[in-house]
Amino acid sequence: MSMATSLSFGLLRGSGLRRALPLAARMGGVALTARPSPVTTAPLTAGSSWTQSARTLKMYYGNESTEITGFRRWLFKAAGFNQYGLYYHDCLHETDDVKEAVRRLSPQAQDERAFRIQRALHLSMRKVVLPREEWPTLEEDIQKGRYLKDLLKEIEAENAEKKEWEAKI
């Protein structure tokens, strides 16, 4: 079994997505497959069912529209970060672009982000979650939780412009 397959199995096994994939396919009409054939030992490629499923899930969860579908609501709840009071952009991997975007935030927004992350770490250490009344809703996450979106687009445009100028030199 390749590394990518084992990672995908772990991801799907740990989050309960494997059981819900057929349901998600019925809800959104999306063609998702539950798992690759156990006989196949070939490594996953860009067109394999796992990568297609991952792209589809990212497309639904990372969708920038404000349309809330049943699948998107389910995926938000299944992710679980809302149980710790986190927003979507609080959970982004700390790449150079994300670090720069956080640096450009206002001091108040940086403090709020740090508080949410520290509270989540403390709750996780204690193996408890926030009371349900304090969980951010999907609507709140869409309105407030995508606070780095504009900054990340700006940084990507700056990086693309830098590459253009470097190519001309």
C-alpha positions in Angstrom: 0.0 0.0 0.0 1.5 3.4 -1.0 2.0 6.2 1.5 -0.7 8.3 -0.1 -3.2 5.4 0.2 -2.4 4.8 3.9 -2.7 8.6 4.6 -6.1 8.6 2.8 -7.3 5.6 4.8 -6.2 7.3 8.0 -7.9 10.5 7.1 -11.2 8.8 6.1 -11.1 6.3 9.0 -10.4 9.0 11.6 -13.0 11.5 10.6 -15.8 9.2 9.7 -15.9 10.4 6.1 -15.7 6.8 4.7 -19.1 6.0 6.0 -20.6 9.2 4.8 -19.1 9.3 1.3 -22.0 7.3 -0.3 -24.5 9.6 1.6 -22.6 12.6 0.3 -22.8 11.3 -3.2 -26.6 10.9 -2.9 -27.0 14.4 -1.4 -25.0 16.4 -3.9 -25.0 14.1 -6.9 -21.2 14.0 -6.7 -19.5 10.8 -7.9 -17.3 9.8 -5.0 -15.8 6.4 -4.4 -15.3 5.0 -0.9 -11.9 3.3 -1.3 -9.6 1.9 -4.0 -9.6 -1.8 -4.8 -7.7 -3.8 -2.2 -6.0 -5.8 -5.0 -4.5 -2.7 -6.6 -1.0 -1.9 -5.4 -0.2 0.8 -7.9 0.6 4.2 -6.4 -2.1 6.9 -6.6 -1.9 9.3 -9.5 -3.4 12.7 -10.1 -6.5 11.0 -11.7 -7.1 8.4 -9.1 -10.3 8.1 -7.2 -8.7 9.2 -3.9 -7.3 12.4 -5.3 -10.6 13.1 -7.1 -12.5 12.6 -3.8 -10.1 14.9 -2.0 -10.5 17.6 -4.7 -14.3 17.3 -4.5 -14.3 17.6 -0.7 -12.0 20.6 -0.9 -14.2 22.1 -3.6 -17.3 21.7 -1.4 -15.7 22.8 1.8 -13.4 25.5 0.5 -16.1 26.9 -1.7 -16.1 30.7 -1.4 -19.7 31.1 -2.1 -22.2 31.8 0.7 -24.5 29.0 -0.5 -25.0 26.5 2.3 -25.8 23.0 1.2 -26.5 20.1 3.3 -23.2 18.5 2.4 -21.3 21.6 3.3 -23.1 21.9 6.7 -22.3 18.2 7.4 -18.7 18.6 6.4 -18.3 21.7 8.7 -19.7 19.7 11.6 -17.6 16.6 10.8 -14.4 18.7 10.7 -14.8 19.4 14.4 -12.8 22.6 14.8 -15.9 24.5 15.6 -16.2 22.4 18.8 -13.1 24.1 20.1 -14.2 27.6 19.0 -11.9 27.8 16.0 -12.7 29.3 12.6 -11.6 27.8 9.3 -8.6 30.1 8.8 -7.4 29.4 12.3 -6.6 25.9 11.1 -4.6 26.7 8.0 -1.1 25.3 7.7 1.5 27.9 8.6 3.0 28.5 5.2 5.0 31.6 4.4 2.0 33.2 2.8 -0.2 32.5 5.8 2.4 33.8 8.2 2.6 37.0 6.1 -1.2 37.4 6.1 -1.3 37.0 9.8 1.4 39.5 10.2 -0.6 42.0 8.2 -3.7 41.6 10.3 -4.6 44.3 12.8 -3.3 43.7 16.4 -6.8 43.1 17.6 -7.4 40.4 15.0 -4.1 38.8 15.8 -5.0 38.7 19.5 -8.4 37.2 18.8 -6.8 34.5 16.6 -4.1 33.7 19.3 -6.8 33.5 22.0 -8.9 31.1 19.9 -5.9 28.9 19.1 -4.6 28.9 22.7 -8.1 28.1 24.1 -8.4 25.2 21.6 -5.1 23.8 22.6 -6.1 24.0 26.3 -9.4 22.3 25.6 -7.7 19.6 23.5 -5.2 19.0 26.3 -8.0 18.5 28.8 -9.9 16.3 26.3 -13.1 18.4 26.5 -14.9 20.7 24.0 -16.7 24.0 24.5 -20.4 24.0 25.4 -22.6 23.8 22.3 -23.8 27.4 22.8 -20.2 28.7 22.3 -19.5 26.7 19.0 -19.3 29.0 16.0 -22.0 28.2 13.5 -21.4 27.7 9.8 -22.9 31.1 9.0 -20.6 32.7 11.5 -17.6 30.9 10.1 -18.4 32.0 6.6 -18.8 35.7 7.7 -16.0 35.9 10.3 -13.9 32.8 9.9 -12.5 33.6 6.4 -10.6 36.7 7.6 -7.4 35.9 5.8 -9.0 35.4 2.3 -8.4 38.9 1.0 -4.9 39.1 2.4 -3.9 35.7 1.0 -5.2 36.8 -2.5 -3.2 40.0 -2.2 0.0 38.1 -1.2 -0.5 35.6 -4.0 -0.8 38.5 -6.5 2.4 40.1 -5.1 4.2 36.8 -5.4 3.1 36.3 -9.0 4.2 39.9 -9.8 7.6 39.2 -8.2 8.0 36.1 -10.4 7.1 38.1 -13.5 9.7 40.7 -12.7 12.4 38.1 -11.9 11.7 36.3 -15.2 12.2 39.6 -17.1 15.6 40.2 -15.4 
